[in-house]
Amino acid sequence: MTEYVPAKVWTWDTESGGTFASINRPIAGATHEKPLPVGKHPLQLYSLATPNGQKVTILLEELLALGHSGAEYDAWLIKIGDGDQFGSGFVAVNPNSKIPALMDHSGATPIRVFESGAILQYLAEKFGAFLPTEPAARAECLSWLFWQMGSAPYLGGGFGHFYAYAPSKMEYPINRFAMETKRQLDVLDKRLAVSQYIAGDEYTIADIAIWPWYGGLVKGRLYGDSAEFLSVHEYKHVLRWADAIDARPAVQRGRRVNRVSGEEQLPERHDASDLD
């Protein structure tokens, strides 16, 4: 195999190959005019049922289960494989062109919120739920929320990409990111050995953020046979936690929203009855 020698100056003259290659590009901004639809509820979500997208729909369903009627929402499908995230309307909500993105029309001035962690914190504060108010507990919850935001790219963009999506298998990056993923699982396992949930004894947005990624991984839902490859059976406390959250009715509902593959697909959600 010929060793790759980087050019002195990188130029974009070919697609990178692999899954999603056609939508990867080194520039930001809209590629076409496409306004976003707006439904009947104040909260308008534009998303897809990836792990990042599931975070927000799970929280919204949990809020509704608690009786927060103001958390009713419309969830519109953004087909990232078709480049919907580069439409002018979506870019106006999220200039980074990544799902999920939220518009809150409940006040006099619409509020945009992008990045999944920011959306979770915004909604938790708006409805006063799933985010502790006591300073130490709040700091613990937010620390784990931002742990997920910083760690999951190594799982998804690192391990997941090279193990499942890259055009060819390469030993170095797979080994590098498998090692990091197992380190992260060990971080969670050690934490969950002494704590019922990630941030303590209460279920919070930290669990809601981390579960779709790391719970999905140990449940065998991400990247083909990666659960076997990573020996996820070693992380018994993560498995206990993942099973407990998987059994929550609101989690089961939230996972279905904007899903376009597998079982129980629901491309769009505009009313609670859509899930019934």
C-alpha positions in Angstrom: 0.0 0.0 0.0 1.4 3.4 -1.0 1.8 5.8 2.0 -0.3 8.9 1.8 1.8 12.1 1.7 -0.2 15.3 2.4 0.1 18.1 -0.1 1.6 21.4 1.2 -1.8 23.0 0.8 -5.0 21.0 0.9 -7.5 21.5 -1.9 -11.0 20.0 -2.3 -10.9 18.4 -5.7 -12.7 15.1 -5.0 -15.3 13.6 -2.7 -13.9 11.9 0.4 -15.7 8.6 -0.4 -17.8 6.4 1.9 -21.2 6.9 3.2 -22.4 10.6 3.3 -19.6 11.6 0.9 -21.9 13.5 -1.4 -23.0 15.9 1.4 -19.6 16.6 2.9 -18.0 19.9 1.8 -15.5 22.4 3.2 -17.8 25.4 3.1 -20.9 26.6 5.0 -24.1 28.2 3.9 -27.2 27.4 1.9 -26.9 25.6 -1.5 -30.6 26.2 -2.4 -33.7 28.1 -1.5 -36.1 26.1 0.6 -38.3 27.6 3.3 -39.0 25.5 6.4 -42.6 24.4 7.1 -44.3 25.6 10.3 -47.0 23.6 12.1 -49.6 24.4 14.7 -47.5 24.2 17.8 -45.1 26.8 19.3 -42.2 24.4 19.2 -41.0 23.5 15.7 -38.3 20.8 15.5 -36.4 20.1 12.3 -34.6 16.8 12.7 -33.8 13.2 11.9 -33.8 10.2 14.3 -30.0 9.9 14.6 -28.7 9.7 18.2 -28.4 13.5 18.2 -32.0 13.9 16.9 -33.4 11.4 19.4 -32.1 13.4 22.3 -34.6 16.2 21.7 -37.6 14.1 20.8 -37.1 12.0 23.9 -36.9 15.1 26.1 -40.1 16.5 24.5 -41.9 13.2 25.1 -40.7 13.1 28.7 -41.9 16.6 29.2 -45.3 15.8 27.8 -45.5 12.7 30.0 -45.0 14.9 33.0 -48.0 17.0 31.9 -46.2 20.0 30.3 -48.7 20.7 27.6 -46.6 23.5 26.3 -44.0 21.0 25.1 -46.3 19.8 22.3 -44.4 20.1 19.1 -44.2 19.5 15.4 -41.3 17.4 14.2 -40.4 17.9 10.6 -38.1 15.5 8.7 -34.7 16.8 7.5 -33.3 14.3 5.0 -29.6 14.8 5.4 -28.8 12.3 2.7 -30.7 14.6 0.3 -29.0 17.8 1.6 -32.1 19.3 3.3 -29.8 20.7 5.9 -28.3 23.1 3.3 -31.7 24.6 2.4 -31.9 28.4 3.1 -34.6 27.9 5.8 -32.7 25.4 7.7 -29.4 27.3 7.5 -31.3 30.3 8.9 -32.1 28.3 12.0 -28.7 26.5 12.2 -25.8 28.1 10.3 -23.8 24.9 11.0 -26.3 22.8 8.9 -26.6 20.0 11.4 -29.7 18.4 12.9 -31.5 19.0 15.2 -32.6 22.6 15.1 -35.5 24.1 17.0 -37.7 27.2 16.7 -39.7 28.4 19.7 -42.6 30.6 18.6 -44.2 30.8 22.1 -43.0 34.3 22.8 -43.3 37.7 21.1 -40.1 37.1 19.2 -39.3 33.6 17.8 -36.2 32.0 19.3 -33.8 29.7 17.4 -31.8 27.1 19.2 -29.3 24.8 17.6 -26.9 22.1 18.8 -28.5 19.3 20.7 -27.0 20.0 24.0 -28.1 23.7 23.8 -31.7 22.5 22.9 -31.8 20.1 25.9 -30.7 22.8 28.3 -33.0 25.4 26.8 -36.1 23.1 27.1 -35.1 21.9 30.6 -34.9 25.4 31.8 -38.0 26.5 30.0 -40.1 23.9 31.6 -38.2 23.5 34.9 -37.7 19.7 34.5 -34.8 17.2 34.2 -32.2 19.8 35.2 -31.5 20.1 38.9 -31.7 23.6 40.5 -29.4 22.9 43.5 -26.0 24.3 42.4 -23.9 21.2 43.0 -26.4 18.9 41.3 -26.9 21.3 38.4 -23.1 21.5 37.9 -22.8 17.7 37.9 -25.7 17.4 35.4 -24.3 20.1 33.0 -20.7 18.6 33.3 -22.0 15.3 32.1 -24.1 16.9 29.4 -21.0 18.7 28.0 -19.0 15.5 28.5 -21.3 13.9 25.9 -21.0 16.8 23.5 -17.2 16.6 23.6 -16.9 12.8 23.7 -19.5 11.5 21.2 -17.7 12.9 18.1 -14.9 10.4 18.9 -17.5 7.6 18.9 -19.5 8.7 15.9 -17.2 10.7 13.7 -14.2 8.6 14.8 -15.0 5.0 15.5 -18.4 4.8 13.8 -17.0 6.5 10.6 -13.9 4.3 10.2 -15.6 1.1 11.4 -18.8 1.3 9.4 -18.8 4.2 6.9 -15.3 4.7 5.4 -14.8 3.4 1.9 -12.2 1.0 3.2 -11.1 -0.6 6.5 -8.0 0.9 7.9 -6.3 -0.5 11.0 -4.8 2.6 12.5 -8.0 4.8 12.8 -10.2 1.8 13.8 -7.7 0.8 16.6 -7.3 4.4 17.7 -11.0 5.2 18.0 -12.0 1.8 19.3 -9.5 2.4 22.2 -11.0 5.8 22.8 -14.6 4.5 22.7 -13.8 1.7 25.2 -12.2 4.3 27.4 -15.3 6.4 27.3 -17.5 3.3 28.1 -15.2 2.6 31.1 -15.7 6.2 32.3 -19.5 5.7 32.2 -19.3 2.3 33.7 -17.3 3.5 36.7 -19.7 6.4 37.2 -22.7 4.2 37.0 -21.2 1.7 39.5 -21.8 4.4 42.2 -24.8 6.3 40.7 -28.2 5.1 39.5 -28.2 7.7 36.7 -25.4 9.7 35.1 -25.7 12.8 37.3 -26.9 11.2 40.5 -30.1 9.6 41.7 -32.3 11.5 39.4 -32.9 11.0 35.7 -31.8 14.2 33.9 -30.9 15.7 30.5 -27.4 14.2 31.1 -29.0 10.7 30.7 -31.1 11.9 27.8 -28.0 13.2 26.0 -25.8 10.2 26.6 -28.2 7.4 26.2 -28.9 7.5 22.4 -25.2 7.3 21.7 -23.8 5.0 24.4 -27.0 3.2 25.3 -27.6 2.6 21.6 -24.1 1.3 21.3 -24.3 -1.3 24.1 -27.8 -2.2 22.9 -26.3 -3.2 19.5 -28.1 -0.4 17.6 -25.1 1.4 16.2 -22.6 0.5 13.5 -23.5 -3.1 12.7 -21.7 -5.7 14.8 -19.7 -3.0 16.8 -21.2 -4.1 20.1 -19.4 -7.5 19.7 -16.3 -5.9 18.4 -16.1 -3.6 21.4 -17.0 -6.3 23.9 -19.8 -4.2 25.4 -20.7 -7.0 27.8 -17.8 -5.9 29.9 -19.7 -2.7 30.9 -22.4 -4.2 33.1 -23.3 -0.9 34.8 -23.8 0.8 31.5 -25.9 -2.1 30.3 -28.1 -1.9 33.5 -28.6 1.8 32.9 -29.2 1.4 29.2 -31.9 -1.2 29.8 -33.6 1.0 32.5 -33.9 4.0 30.1 -34.8 1.8 27.2 -37.9 0.7 29.1 -39.2 4.2 29.7 -42.4 4.8 27.5 -41.4 8.4 26.6 -38.0 7.1 25.4 -39.7 4.5 23.3 -41.9 7.2 21.8 -39.1 9.7 21.3 -37.0 7.2 19.4 -39.7 6.7 16.8 -40.0 10.4 15.8 -38.4 11.3 12.5 -37.3 7.7 12.0 -37.2 6.6 8.3 -35.5 3.2 8.6 -36.2 0.0 10.5 -39.4 -0.7 12.4 -42.0 1.8 13.6 -41.1 4.6 11.3 -42.6 8.0 11.8 -41.1 10.5 9.4 -43.1 13.4 10.9 -44.9 14.0 14.2 -47.5 16.7 14.6 -49.7 15.4 17.4 -49.4 12.9 20.3 -51.9 10.6 18.5 -49.3 10.1 15.7 -47.4 7.9 18.1 -50.5 6.0 19.3 
